[in-house]
Amino acid sequence: MPAPLCAKAHCLIYRLRKKGIQVDTKARTIYIPYYENVNDYVQAVRLSREFHINVQYIIV
């Protein structure tokens, strides 16, 4: 079982959710619509790189 996320990660997740991006913290997955680029969301890139959270595209 992975370790709990720190306060810095929760801050980044809060900013992503404010932009309308779905985040599943239990599965450590960020769901981004297929037509959008991951690099447009700095928070998603940081969460992926620093906290090993996966990014998954969804078809809307």
C-alpha distance matrix in Angstrom:
0.0 3.8 6.6 9.1 12.0 15.3 18.6 19.9 17.3 18.2 21.8 21.5 19.8 22.7 25.3 24.0 24.1 27.5 28.7 27.7 24.6 21.8 18.3 15.2 12.7 10.1 10.5 11.4 14.8 18.3 21.1 24.5 27.7 29.1 32.3 30.7 29.7 26.4 28.4 30.2 27.2 26.6 23.5 21.8 22.7 21.5 18.1 17.8 19.2 17.7 14.2 13.6 13.8 15.5 19.1 20.5 24.1 25.4 28.9 30.6
3.8 0.0 3.8 6.5 8.8 12.0 15.5 16.4 13.9 15.2 18.6 18.2 17.0 20.0 22.3 21.2 21.7 25.0 26.1 25.5 22.4 20.0 16.3 13.9 10.9 9.4 9.8 9.4 13.0 16.2 19.4 22.5 25.9 27.4 30.3 28.4 27.2 23.6 25.4 27.2 24.1 23.2 20.2 18.7 19.4 17.9 14.6 14.6 15.7 14.0 10.5 10.4 10.9 13.3 16.8 18.8 22.6 24.2 27.9 29.5
6.6 3.8 0.0 3.8 6.5 9.1 12.7 14.0 12.2 13.4 16.8 17.0 16.2 18.8 21.3 20.9 21.5 24.4 25.9 25.7 22.9 20.8 17.0 15.0 11.5 10.7 12.1 11.0 14.7 17.4 20.9 23.8 27.4 29.1 31.8 29.6 28.2 24.6 25.9 27.5 24.2 22.9 19.7 18.9 19.7 17.5 14.4 15.2 16.0 13.4 10.2 11.4 12.1 15.2 18.6 21.0 24.6 26.2 30.0 31.3
9.1 6.5 3.8 0.0 3.8 6.6 9.7 11.6 9.8 10.2 13.8 14.5 13.4 15.7 18.5 18.4 18.6 21.4 23.3 23.1 20.7 18.6 14.9 13.1 9.4 9.3 11.6 10.3 14.0 16.2 19.6 22.5 26.1 28.2 30.7 28.4 27.3 23.7 25.1 26.2 22.6 21.5 18.0 17.6 19.0 16.7 13.5 15.1 16.3 13.6 10.3 12.2 12.0 15.3 18.2 20.6 23.9 25.3 29.0 29.9
12.0 8.8 6.5 3.8 0.0 3.8 6.8 8.0 6.0 6.9 10.3 10.8 10.3 12.6 15.1 15.2 15.9 18.5 20.2 20.5 18.1 16.7 13.0 12.2 8.6 10.0 11.9 9.5 12.7 14.1 17.8 20.2 23.9 26.2 28.3 25.7 24.5 20.9 21.9 22.9 19.3 17.9 14.4 14.5 15.8 13.3 10.3 12.5 13.7 10.9 7.9 10.6 10.2 13.8 16.3 19.0 22.2 23.8 27.5 28.2
15.3 12.0 9.1 6.6 3.8 0.0 3.8 5.5 5.5 6.5 8.9 10.3 10.9 12.6 14.8 15.8 16.8 18.7 20.7 21.6 19.6 18.7 15.3 15.2 11.7 13.6 15.5 13.0 15.8 16.6 20.2 22.2 25.9 28.3 30.1 27.1 25.7 22.1 22.6 23.3 19.7 17.8 14.4 15.4 16.5 13.4 11.2 14.1 14.5 11.2 9.3 12.7 12.8 16.6 18.7 21.7 24.7 26.4 30.0 30.5
18.6 15.5 12.7 9.7 6.8 3.8 0.0 3.8 5.4 5.0 6.2 8.8 9.8 10.4 12.6 14.4 15.3 16.5 18.9 20.2 18.8 18.4 15.5 16.0 12.9 15.4 17.6 14.9 17.2 17.3 20.6 22.3 25.9 28.5 30.0 26.8 25.6 22.3 22.5 22.6 18.9 17.1 13.7 15.5 16.9 13.8 12.1 15.5 16.1 13.0 11.7 15.2 14.8 18.4 19.9 22.8 25.4 26.9 30.4 30.5
19.9 16.4 14.0 11.6 8.0 5.5 3.8 0.0 3.8 5.5 5.2 6.5 8.8 10.0 11.0 12.7 14.5 15.6 17.4 19.1 17.6 17.8 15.0 16.2 13.6 16.5 17.9 14.7 16.5 16.0 19.5 20.6 24.2 26.6 27.8 24.4 22.9 19.5 19.3 19.6 16.0 13.8 10.7 12.8 13.8 10.5 9.5 13.1 13.3 10.4 10.0 13.6 13.4 16.9 18.1 21.4 23.8 25.6 29.1 29.3
17.3 13.9 12.2 9.8 6.0 5.5 5.4 3.8 0.0 3.8 5.4 5.1 6.2 8.6 10.0 10.7 12.3 14.3 15.7 16.9 14.8 14.6 11.6 12.6 10.0 13.1 14.3 11.0 12.7 12.4 16.0 17.4 21.1 23.5 25.0 21.9 20.5 17.0 17.5 17.9 14.3 12.6 9.1 10.2 11.7 8.9 6.8 10.3 11.3 8.9 7.5 10.7 9.9 13.4 14.6 17.8 20.3 22.2 25.7 26.1
18.2 15.2 13.4 10.2 6.9 6.5 5.0 5.5 3.8 0.0 3.8 5.4 5.0 6.1 8.7 9.8 10.4 12.2 14.4 15.4 13.9 13.4 10.6 11.7 9.2 12.4 14.3 11.7 13.3 12.8 16.0 17.6 21.1 23.9 25.4 22.4 21.7 18.5 19.3 19.1 15.3 14.3 10.6 11.9 14.2 11.9 9.6 13.1 14.7 12.6 10.8 13.7 12.1 15.1 16.1 18.7 21.0 22.2 25.6 25.5
21.8 18.6 16.8 13.8 10.3 8.9 6.2 5.2 5.4 3.8 0.0 3.8 5.5 5.1 6.4 8.8 10.0 10.7 12.9 14.7 13.8 14.4 12.4 14.3 12.5 15.9 17.5 14.6 15.6 14.3 17.1 18.0 21.3 24.2 25.1 21.8 21.0 18.1 18.2 17.6 13.9 12.6 9.2 11.6 13.8 11.5 10.3 14.1 15.3 13.4 12.6 15.6 14.2 17.0 17.3 20.1 21.9 23.2 26.4 26.0
21.5 18.2 17.0 14.5 10.8 10.3 8.8 6.5 5.1 5.4 3.8 0.0 3.8 5.4 5.2 6.3 8.7 9.9 11.0 12.9 11.4 12.4 10.5 13.0 11.7 15.4 16.2 13.0 13.2 11.5 14.3 14.8 18.2 20.9 21.8 18.4 17.3 14.3 14.5 14.1 10.3 9.1 5.5 7.9 10.1 8.2 7.3 10.9 12.4 11.2 10.8 13.3 11.7 14.1 14.1 16.9 18.6 20.3 23.5 23.4
19.8 17.0 16.2 13.4 10.3 10.9 9.8 8.8 6.2 5.0 5.5 3.8 0.0 3.8 5.4 5.1 6.2 8.6 10.0 10.8 9.0 9.1 7.0 9.5 8.6 12.4 13.4 10.6 10.7 9.0 11.7 12.9 16.3 19.2 20.6 17.6 17.1 14.2 15.4 14.9 11.1 11.0 7.4 8.1 11.3 10.2 8.1 11.2 13.6 12.8 11.3 13.1 10.6 12.7 12.6 14.9 16.7 17.8 21.0 20.9
22.7 20.0 18.8 15.7 12.6 12.6 10.4 10.0 8.6 6.1 5.1 5.4 3.8 0.0 3.8 5.5 5.2 6.2 8.9 10.0 9.7 10.2 9.2 11.7 11.1 14.8 16.2 13.9 13.9 12.0 14.0 14.8 17.7 21.0 22.0 19.0 19.0 16.6 17.5 16.2 12.6 12.8 9.5 11.1 14.3 13.2 11.6 14.8 17.1 16.1 14.8 16.9 14.4 16.4 15.9 17.9 19.1 19.8 22.6 21.8
25.3 22.3 21.3 18.5 15.1 14.8 12.6 11.0 10.0 8.7 6.4 5.2 5.4 3.8 0.0 3.8 5.5 5.1 6.6 9.1 9.0 10.9 10.7 13.9 13.8 17.6 18.4 15.7 15.1 12.4 14.0 13.9 16.6 19.7 20.1 16.8 16.7 14.5 14.9 13.2 9.7 10.0 7.4 9.6 12.6 11.9 11.4 14.5 16.5 16.0 15.5 17.5 15.2 16.8 15.7 17.7 18.5 19.5 22.1 21.2
24.0 21.2 20.9 18.4 15.2 15.8 14.4 12.7 10.7 9.8 8.8 6.3 5.1 5.5 3.8 0.0 3.8 5.3 5.2 6.7 5.5 7.7 7.9 11.5 12.2 15.9 16.1 13.5 12.1 9.1 10.3 10.1 12.9 16.0 16.7 13.6 13.6 11.5 12.7 11.1 7.7 9.0 6.5 7.3 10.8 11.1 10.2 12.5 15.2 15.4 14.7 15.8 13.0 14.0 12.4 14.1 14.7 15.7 18.3 17.7
24.1 21.7 21.5 18.6 15.9 16.8 15.3 14.5 12.3 10.4 10.0 8.7 6.2 5.2 5.5 3.8 0.0 3.8 5.3 5.0 5.0 6.1 7.0 10.4 11.5 15.0 15.7 13.9 12.5 9.8 10.4 10.9 13.2 16.8 17.7 15.1 16.0 14.2 15.9 14.2 11.1 12.8 10.2 10.5 14.2 14.5 12.9 15.2 18.2 18.2 16.8 17.9 14.7 15.5 14.0 15.0 15.5 15.5 18.0 16.8
27.5 25.0 24.4 21.4 18.5 18.7 16.5 15.6 14.3 12.2 10.7 9.9 8.6 6.2 5.1 5.3 3.8 0.0 3.8 5.5 7.4 9.5 10.8 14.1 15.1 18.6 19.4 17.5 16.2 13.3 13.6 13.3 15.1 18.6 18.8 16.1 17.1 15.8 16.9 14.5 11.7 13.3 11.3 12.6 16.0 16.2 15.3 17.8 20.4 20.3 19.5 20.9 17.9 18.8 17.1 18.2 18.2 18.2 20.2 18.5
28.7 26.1 25.9 23.3 20.2 20.7 18.9 17.4 15.7 14.4 12.9 11.0 10.0 8.9 6.6 5.2 5.3 3.8 0.0 3.8 5.8 9.1 11.1 14.8 16.3 19.8 20.0 17.9 15.9 12.5 12.2 10.9 12.2 15.6 15.3 12.6 13.7 13.0 14.1 11.3 9.1 11.6 10.5 11.2 14.4 15.5 15.0 17.0 19.6 20.2 19.8 20.6 17.7 17.9 15.6 16.4 15.8 16.0 17.7 16.1
27.7 25.5 25.7 23.1 20.5 21.6 20.2 19.1 16.9 15.4 14.7 12.9 10.8 10.0 9.1 6.7 5.0 5.5 3.8 0.0 3.8 6.5 9.5 12.9 15.1 18.3 18.2 16.8 14.5 11.2 10.1 9.2 10.2 13.9 14.2 12.2 14.0 13.5 15.5 13.1 11.1 14.0 12.6 12.3 15.8 17.1 16.0 17.6 20.7 21.5 20.4 20.8 17.4 17.2 14.7 14.8 14.0 13.4 14.9 13.1
24.6 22.4 22.9 20.7 18.1 19.6 18.8 17.6 14.8 13.9 13.8 11.4 9.0 9.7 9.0 5.5 5.0 7.4 5.8 3.8 0.0 3.8 6.5 10.1 12.4 15.5 15.0 13.4 10.9 7.4 6.5 6.2 8.3 11.8 12.9 10.7 12.1 10.9 13.4 11.8 9.5 12.3 10.6 9.4 13.0 14.5 13.1 14.2 17.5 18.5 17.3 17.3 13.9 13.4 11.0 11.2 10.9 10.8 13.2 12.3
21.8 20.0 20.8 18.6 16.7 18.7 18.4 17.8 14.6 13.4 14.4 12.4 9.1 10.2 10.9 7.7 6.1 9.5 9.1 6.5 3.8 0.0 3.8 6.7 9.7 12.3 11.9 11.0 8.6 6.1 5.2 7.1 9.4 12.8 14.8 13.2 14.5 12.9 15.9 14.9 12.4 14.8 12.5 10.8 14.4 15.7 13.3 14.2 17.9 18.6 16.7 16.4 12.7 12.2 10.4 10.2 10.7 10.1 12.9 12.3
18.3 16.3 17.0 14.9 13.0 15.3 15.5 15.0 11.6 10.6 12.4 10.5 7.0 9.2 10.7 7.9 7.0 10.8 11.1 9.5 6.5 3.8 0.0 3.8 6.0 9.1 8.9 7.6 5.9 4.5 6.1 8.9 12.0 15.0 17.3 15.3 15.8 13.4 16.1 15.9 12.9 14.4 11.4 9.7 13.1 13.7 10.8 11.9 15.5 15.8 13.4 13.3 9.7 9.9 9.3 10.0 11.8 12.1 15.4 15.5
15.2 13.9 15.0 13.1 12.2 15.2 16.0 16.2 12.6 11.7 14.3 13.0 9.5 11.7 13.9 11.5 10.4 14.1 14.8 12.9 10.1 6.7 3.8 0.0 3.8 5.6 5.6 5.7 5.2 6.4 8.0 11.5 14.4 17.0 19.8 18.3 18.7 16.2 19.1 19.3 16.3 17.5 14.4 12.4 15.5 15.8 12.3 13.0 16.6 16.6 13.6 13.2 9.6 9.9 10.4 10.8 13.1 13.2 16.6 17.1
12.7 10.9 11.5 9.4 8.6 11.7 12.9 13.6 10.0 9.2 12.5 11.7 8.6 11.1 13.8 12.2 11.5 15.1 16.3 15.1 12.4 9.7 6.0 3.8 0.0 3.8 5.5 4.6 6.6 8.3 11.0 14.2 17.6 20.1 22.7 20.8 20.7 17.7 20.0 20.5 17.2 17.6 14.2 12.7 15.4 14.8 11.1 12.4 15.4 14.6 11.3 11.6 8.7 10.3 11.8 13.2 16.0 16.6 20.1 20.7
10.1 9.4 10.7 9.3 10.0 13.6 15.4 16.5 13.1 12.4 15.9 15.4 12.4 14.8 17.6 15.9 15.0 18.6 19.8 18.3 15.5 12.3 9.1 5.6 3.8 0.0 3.8 5.5 8.0 10.8 13.0 16.6 19.7 21.9 24.9 23.4 23.3 20.4 23.0 23.8 20.6 21.0 17.7 15.9 18.3 17.8 14.0 14.7 17.6 16.8 13.1 12.9 10.3 11.6 13.6 14.4 17.5 17.9 21.3 22.1
10.5 9.8 12.1 11.6 11.9 15.5 17.6 17.9 14.3 14.3 17.5 16.2 13.4 16.2 18.4 16.1 15.7 19.4 20.0 18.2 15.0 11.9 8.9 5.6 5.5 3.8 0.0 3.8 5.5 9.0 11.0 14.7 17.7 19.4 22.6 21.4 21.2 18.4 21.2 22.3 19.6 20.2 17.3 14.8 16.9 17.0 13.3 13.0 16.1 16.1 12.6 11.3 8.6 8.7 10.9 11.4 14.7 15.3 18.8 20.2
11.4 9.4 11.0 10.3 9.5 13.0 14.9 14.7 11.0 11.7 14.6 13.0 10.6 13.9 15.7 13.5 13.9 17.5 17.9 16.8 13.4 11.0 7.6 5.7 4.6 5.5 3.8 0.0 3.8 7.0 10.0 13.2 16.7 18.4 21.4 19.6 18.9 15.7 18.2 19.4 16.5 16.8 13.8 11.5 13.4 13.2 9.5 9.4 12.5 12.4 9.0 8.0 5.0 6.3 8.7 10.4 13.8 15.2 19.0 20.4
14.8 13.0 14.7 14.0 12.7 15.8 17.2 16.5 12.7 13.3 15.6 13.2 10.7 13.9 15.1 12.1 12.5 16.2 15.9 14.5 10.9 8.6 5.9 5.2 6.6 8.0 5.5 3.8 0.0 3.8 6.4 9.7 13.0 14.7 17.7 16.1 15.7 12.9 15.8 16.9 14.4 15.4 12.9 9.9 12.1 13.0 9.7 9.1 12.7 13.6 10.9 9.3 5.7 4.7 5.7 6.8 10.1 11.5 15.3 16.7
18.3 16.2 17.4 16.2 14.1 16.6 17.3 16.0 12.4 12.8 14.3 11.5 9.0 12.0 12.4 9.1 9.8 13.3 12.5 11.2 7.4 6.1 4.5 6.4 8.3 10.8 9.0 7.0 3.8 0.0 3.8 6.4 10.0 12.1 14.7 12.8 12.6 9.9 12.9 13.5 11.0 12.6 10.4 7.3 10.2 11.7 9.0 8.8 12.5 13.8 11.9 10.8 7.2 6.2 4.7 6.0 8.3 9.8 13.5 14.5
21.1 19.4 20.9 19.6 17.8 20.2 20.6 19.5 16.0 16.0 17.1 14.3 11.7 14.0 14.0 10.3 10.4 13.6 12.2 10.1 6.5 5.2 6.1 8.0 11.0 13.0 11.0 10.0 6.4 3.8 0.0 3.8 6.7 9.1 11.9 10.7 11.6 9.9 13.5 13.6 11.8 14.3 12.7 9.7 12.5 14.7 12.5 12.0 15.7 17.4 15.7 14.3 10.7 8.7 6.2 5.0 5.7 6.3 9.8 10.7
24.5 22.5 23.8 22.5 20.2 22.2 22.3 20.6 17.4 17.6 18.0 14.8 12.9 14.8 13.9 10.1 10.9 13.3 10.9 9.2 6.2 7.1 8.9 11.5 14.2 16.6 14.7 13.2 9.7 6.4 3.8 0.0 3.8 6.4 8.5 6.9 8.1 7.4 10.9 10.6 9.6 12.7 12.1 9.2 11.7 14.6 13.3 12.7 16.1 18.2 17.3 16.0 12.8 10.7 7.2 6.3 4.9 6.0 8.8 9.5
27.7 25.9 27.4 26.1 23.9 25.9 25.9 24.2 21.1 21.1 21.3 18.2 16.3 17.7 16.6 12.9 13.2 15.1 12.2 10.2 8.3 9.4 12.0 14.4 17.6 19.7 17.7 16.7 13.0 10.0 6.7 3.8 0.0 3.8 5.6 5.7 8.4 9.3 12.7 11.9 11.9 15.4 15.3 12.7 14.9 18.0 17.0 16.3 19.5 21.9 21.0 19.6 16.4 14.0 10.5 8.5 5.5 5.0 6.1 6.3
29.1 27.4 29.1 28.2 26.2 28.3 28.5 26.6 23.5 23.9 24.2 20.9 19.2 21.0 19.7 16.0 16.8 18.6 15.6 13.9 11.8 12.8 15.0 17.0 20.1 21.9 19.4 18.4 14.7 12.1 9.1 6.4 3.8 0.0 3.8 5.6 7.8 9.5 12.7 12.6 13.5 16.8 17.3 14.3 15.8 19.2 18.6 17.1 20.1 22.9 22.3 20.4 17.6 14.7 11.0 8.7 5.0 5.4 5.5 7.4
32.3 30.3 31.8 30.7 28.3 30.1 30.0 27.8 25.0 25.4 25.1 21.8 20.6 22.0 20.1 16.7 17.7 18.8 15.3 14.2 12.9 14.8 17.3 19.8 22.7 24.9 22.6 21.4 17.7 14.7 11.9 8.5 5.6 3.8 0.0 3.8 6.8 9.8 12.2 11.4 13.2 16.7 17.8 15.4 16.6 20.2 20.1 19.0 21.6 24.4 24.4 22.7 20.1 17.5 13.7 12.1 8.6 9.0 8.3 8.8
30.7 28.4 29.6 28.4 25.7 27.1 26.8 24.4 21.9 22.4 21.8 18.4 17.6 19.0 16.8 13.6 15.1 16.1 12.6 12.2 10.7 13.2 15.3 18.3 20.8 23.4 21.4 19.6 16.1 12.8 10.7 6.9 5.7 5.6 3.8 0.0 3.8 6.6 8.8 7.7 9.4 12.9 14.2 12.1 13.3 16.8 17.1 16.2 18.7 21.4 21.6 20.4 17.9 15.8 12.0 11.4 8.7 10.0 10.6 10.9
29.7 27.2 28.2 27.3 24.5 25.7 25.6 22.9 20.5 21.7 21.0 17.3 17.1 19.0 16.7 13.6 16.0 17.1 13.7 14.0 12.1 14.5 15.8 18.7 20.7 23.3 21.2 18.9 15.7 12.6 11.6 8.1 8.4 7.8 6.8 3.8 0.0 3.8 5.4 5.6 7.8 10.6 12.5 10.3 10.6 14.2 15.0 13.9 15.8 18.8 19.5 18.2 16.3 14.4 10.9 11.2 9.4 11.9 13.2 14.2
26.4 23.6 24.6 23.7 20.9 22.1 22.3 19.5 17.0 18.5 18.1 14.3 14.2 16.6 14.5 11.5 14.2 15.8 13.0 13.5 10.9 12.9 13.4 16.2 17.7 20.4 18.4 15.7 12.9 9.9 9.9 7.4 9.3 9.5 9.8 6.6 3.8 0.0 3.8 5.4 5.8 8.0 9.4 6.8 6.9 10.6 11.3 10.1 12.2 15.1 15.7 14.6 12.7 11.2 8.0 9.5 9.0 12.0 14.3 15.6
28.4 25.4 25.9 25.1 21.9 22.6 22.5 19.3 17.5 19.3 18.2 14.5 15.4 17.5 14.9 12.7 15.9 16.9 14.1 15.5 13.4 15.9 16.1 19.1 20.0 23.0 21.2 18.2 15.8 12.9 13.5 10.9 12.7 12.7 12.2 8.8 5.4 3.8 0.0 3.8 5.3 6.3 9.0 7.7 6.5 9.9 11.8 11.0 11.9 14.8 16.3 15.7 14.6 13.7 11.1 13.1 12.8 15.8 17.9 18.9
30.2 27.2 27.5 26.2 22.9 23.3 22.6 19.6 17.9 19.1 17.6 14.1 14.9 16.2 13.2 11.1 14.2 14.5 11.3 13.1 11.8 14.9 15.9 19.3 20.5 23.8 22.3 19.4 16.9 13.5 13.6 10.6 11.9 12.6 11.4 7.7 5.6 5.4 3.8 0.0 3.8 6.2 9.0 8.6 8.7 11.6 13.3 13.4 14.7 17.1 18.3 18.1 16.5 15.8 12.9 14.5 13.6 15.9 17.6 17.9
27.2 24.1 24.2 22.6 19.3 19.7 18.9 16.0 14.3 15.3 13.9 10.3 11.1 12.6 9.7 7.7 11.1 11.7 9.1 11.1 9.5 12.4 12.9 16.3 17.2 20.6 19.6 16.5 14.4 11.0 11.8 9.6 11.9 13.5 13.2 9.4 7.8 5.8 5.3 3.8 0.0 3.8 5.4 5.4 6.7 8.9 10.2 11.0 12.7 14.4 15.3 15.6 13.8 13.8 11.3 13.4 13.3 15.5 17.8 18.0
26.6 23.2 22.9 21.5 17.9 17.8 17.1 13.8 12.6 14.3 12.6 9.1 11.0 12.8 10.0 9.0 12.8 13.3 11.6 14.0 12.3 14.8 14.4 17.5 17.6 21.0 20.2 16.8 15.4 12.6 14.3 12.7 15.4 16.8 16.7 12.9 10.6 8.0 6.3 6.2 3.8 0.0 3.8 5.5 5.2 6.2 8.6 9.9 10.6 11.9 13.5 14.4 13.4 14.2 12.5 15.4 16.0 18.6 21.2 21.6
23.5 20.2 19.7 18.0 14.4 14.4 13.7 10.7 9.1 10.6 9.2 5.5 7.4 9.5 7.4 6.5 10.2 11.3 10.5 12.6 10.6 12.5 11.4 14.4 14.2 17.7 17.3 13.8 12.9 10.4 12.7 12.1 15.3 17.3 17.8 14.2 12.5 9.4 9.0 9.0 5.4 3.8 0.0 3.8 5.4 5.1 6.1 8.5 9.9 10.3 11.1 12.5 11.0 12.5 11.4 14.4 15.6 17.9 20.9 21.2
21.8 18.7 18.9 17.6 14.5 15.4 15.5 12.8 10.2 11.9 11.6 7.9 8.1 11.1 9.6 7.3 10.5 12.6 11.2 12.3 9.4 10.8 9.7 12.4 12.7 15.9 14.8 11.5 9.9 7.3 9.7 9.2 12.7 14.3 15.4 12.1 10.3 6.8 7.7 8.6 5.4 5.5 3.8 0.0 3.8 5.5 5.2 6.1 8.5 10.0 10.2 10.4 8.4 9.0 7.6 10.7 12.1 14.7 17.9 18.7
22.7 19.4 19.7 19.0 15.8 16.5 16.9 13.8 11.7 14.2 13.8 10.1 11.3 14.3 12.6 10.8 14.2 16.0 14.4 15.8 13.0 14.4 13.1 15.5 15.4 18.3 16.9 13.4 12.1 10.2 12.5 11.7 14.9 15.8 16.6 13.3 10.6 6.9 6.5 8.7 6.7 5.2 5.4 3.8 0.0 3.8 5.5 5.1 6.1 8.5 9.9 9.8 9.2 9.7 8.8 12.2 13.7 16.8 19.9 21.1
21.5 17.9 17.5 16.7 13.3 13.4 13.8 10.5 8.9 11.9 11.5 8.2 10.2 13.2 11.9 11.1 14.5 16.2 15.5 17.1 14.5 15.7 13.7 15.8 14.8 17.8 17.0 13.2 13.0 11.7 14.7 14.6 18.0 19.2 20.2 16.8 14.2 10.6 9.9 11.6 8.9 6.2 5.1 5.5 3.8 0.0 3.8 5.4 5.1 5.7 7.6 9.0 9.1 11.0 11.1 14.8 16.8 19.7 23.0 24.1
18.1 14.6 14.4 13.5 10.3 11.2 12.1 9.5 6.8 9.6 10.3 7.3 8.1 11.6 11.4 10.2 12.9 15.3 15.0 16.0 13.1 13.3 10.8 12.3 11.1 14.0 13.3 9.5 9.7 9.0 12.5 13.3 17.0 18.6 20.1 17.1 15.0 11.3 11.8 13.3 10.2 8.6 6.1 5.2 5.5 3.8 0.0 3.8 5.6 5.5 5.2 6.6 5.8 8.4 9.2 12.9 15.4 18.1 21.6 22.7
17.8 14.6 15.2 15.1 12.5 14.1 15.5 13.1 10.3 13.1 14.1 10.9 11.2 14.8 14.5 12.5 15.2 17.8 17.0 17.6 14.2 14.2 11.9 13.0 12.4 14.7 13.0 9.4 9.1 8.8 12.0 12.7 16.3 17.1 19.0 16.2 13.9 10.1 11.0 13.4 11.0 9.9 8.5 6.1 5.1 5.4 3.8 0.0 3.8 5.9 5.8 4.8 4.6 6.0 7.1 10.9 13.6 16.7 20.3 22.0
19.2 15.7 16.0 16.3 13.7 14.5 16.1 13.3 11.3 14.7 15.3 12.4 13.6 17.1 16.5 15.2 18.2 20.4 19.6 20.7 17.5 17.9 15.5 16.6 15.4 17.6 16.1 12.5 12.7 12.5 15.7 16.1 19.5 20.1 21.6 18.7 15.8 12.2 11.9 14.7 12.7 10.6 9.9 8.5 6.1 5.1 5.6 3.8 0.0 3.8 6.0 5.7 7.6 9.2 10.5 14.2 16.9 20.2 23.6 25.4
17.7 14.0 13.4 13.6 10.9 11.2 13.0 10.4 8.9 12.6 13.4 11.2 12.8 16.1 16.0 15.4 18.2 20.3 20.2 21.5 18.5 18.6 15.8 16.6 14.6 16.8 16.1 12.4 13.6 13.8 17.4 18.2 21.9 22.9 24.4 21.4 18.8 15.1 14.8 17.1 14.4 11.9 10.3 10.0 8.5 5.7 5.5 5.9 3.8 0.0 3.8 5.9 8.2 11.0 12.9 16.7 19.5 22.5 26.1 27.6
14.2 10.5 10.2 10.3 7.9 9.3 11.7 10.0 7.5 10.8 12.6 10.8 11.3 14.8 15.5 14.7 16.8 19.5 19.8 20.4 17.3 16.7 13.4 13.6 11.3 13.1 12.6 9.0 10.9 11.9 15.7 17.3 21.0 22.3 24.4 21.6 19.5 15.7 16.3 18.3 15.3 13.5 11.1 10.2 9.9 7.6 5.2 5.8 6.0 3.8 0.0 3.8 5.6 9.2 11.7 15.2 18.4 21.1 24.8 26.3
13.6 10.4 11.4 12.2 10.6 12.7 15.2 13.6 10.7 13.7 15.6 13.3 13.1 16.9 17.5 15.8 17.9 20.9 20.6 20.8 17.3 16.4 13.3 13.2 11.6 12.9 11.3 8.0 9.3 10.8 14.3 16.0 19.6 20.4 22.7 20.4 18.2 14.6 15.7 18.1 15.6 14.4 12.5 10.4 9.8 9.0 6.6 4.8 5.7 5.9 3.8 0.0 3.8 6.3 9.4 12.7 16.2 19.0 22.7 24.7
13.8 10.9 12.1 12.0 10.2 12.8 14.8 13.4 9.9 12.1 14.2 11.7 10.6 14.4 15.2 13.0 14.7 17.9 17.7 17.4 13.9 12.7 9.7 9.6 8.7 10.3 8.6 5.0 5.7 7.2 10.7 12.8 16.4 17.6 20.1 17.9 16.3 12.7 14.6 16.5 13.8 13.4 11.0 8.4 9.2 9.1 5.8 4.6 7.6 8.2 5.6 3.8 0.0 3.8 6.7 9.9 13.3 15.8 19.6 21.3
15.5 13.3 15.2 15.3 13.8 16.6 18.4 16.9 13.4 15.1 17.0 14.1 12.7 16.4 16.8 14.0 15.5 18.8 17.9 17.2 13.4 12.2 9.9 9.9 10.3 11.6 8.7 6.3 4.7 6.2 8.7 10.7 14.0 14.7 17.5 15.8 14.4 11.2 13.7 15.8 13.8 14.2 12.5 9.0 9.7 11.0 8.4 6.0 9.2 11.0 9.2 6.3 3.8 0.0 3.8 6.5 10.1 12.8 16.5 18.6
19.1 16.8 18.6 18.2 16.3 18.7 19.9 18.1 14.6 16.1 17.3 14.1 12.6 15.9 15.7 12.4 14.0 17.1 15.6 14.7 11.0 10.4 9.3 10.4 11.8 13.6 10.9 8.7 5.7 4.7 6.2 7.2 10.5 11.0 13.7 12.0 10.9 8.0 11.1 12.9 11.3 12.5 11.4 7.6 8.8 11.1 9.2 7.1 10.5 12.9 11.7 9.4 6.7 3.8 0.0 3.8 6.8 9.8 13.4 15.5
20.5 18.8 21.0 20.6 19.0 21.7 22.8 21.4 17.8 18.7 20.1 16.9 14.9 17.9 17.7 14.1 15.0 18.2 16.4 14.8 11.2 10.2 10.0 10.8 13.2 14.4 11.4 10.4 6.8 6.0 5.0 6.3 8.5 8.7 12.1 11.4 11.2 9.5 13.1 14.5 13.4 15.4 14.4 10.7 12.2 14.8 12.9 10.9 14.2 16.7 15.2 12.7 9.9 6.5 3.8 0.0 3.8 6.5 10.1 12.5
24.1 22.6 24.6 23.9 22.2 24.7 25.4 23.8 20.3 21.0 21.9 18.6 16.7 19.1 18.5 14.7 15.5 18.2 15.8 14.0 10.9 10.7 11.8 13.1 16.0 17.5 14.7 13.8 10.1 8.3 5.7 4.9 5.5 5.0 8.6 8.7 9.4 9.0 12.8 13.6 13.3 16.0 15.6 12.1 13.7 16.8 15.4 13.6 16.9 19.5 18.4 16.2 13.3 10.1 6.8 3.8 0.0 3.8 6.8 9.4
25.4 24.2 26.2 25.3 23.8 26.4 26.9 25.6 22.2 22.2 23.2 20.3 17.8 19.8 19.5 15.7 15.5 18.2 16.0 13.4 10.8 10.1 12.1 13.2 16.6 17.9 15.3 15.2 11.5 9.8 6.3 6.0 5.0 5.4 9.0 10.0 11.9 12.0 15.8 15.9 15.5 18.6 17.9 14.7 16.8 19.7 18.1 16.7 20.2 22.5 21.1 19.0 15.8 12.8 9.8 6.5 3.8 0.0 3.8 6.2
28.9 27.9 30.0 29.0 27.5 30.0 30.4 29.1 25.7 25.6 26.4 23.5 21.0 22.6 22.1 18.3 18.0 20.2 17.7 14.9 13.2 12.9 15.4 16.6 20.1 21.3 18.8 19.0 15.3 13.5 9.8 8.8 6.1 5.5 8.3 10.6 13.2 14.3 17.9 17.6 17.8 21.2 20.9 17.9 19.9 23.0 21.6 20.3 23.6 26.1 24.8 22.7 19.6 16.5 13.4 10.1 6.8 3.8 0.0 3.8
30.6 29.5 31.3 29.9 28.2 30.5 30.5 29.3 26.1 25.5 26.0 23.4 20.9 21.8 21.2 17.7 16.8 18.5 16.1 13.1 12.3 12.3 15.5 17.1 20.7 22.1 20.2 20.4 16.7 14.5 10.7 9.5 6.3 7.4 8.8 10.9 14.2 15.6 18.9 17.9 18.0 21.6 21.2 18.7 21.1 24.1 22.7 22.0 25.4 27.6 26.3 24.7 21.3 18.6 15.5 12.5 9.4 6.2 3.8 0.0
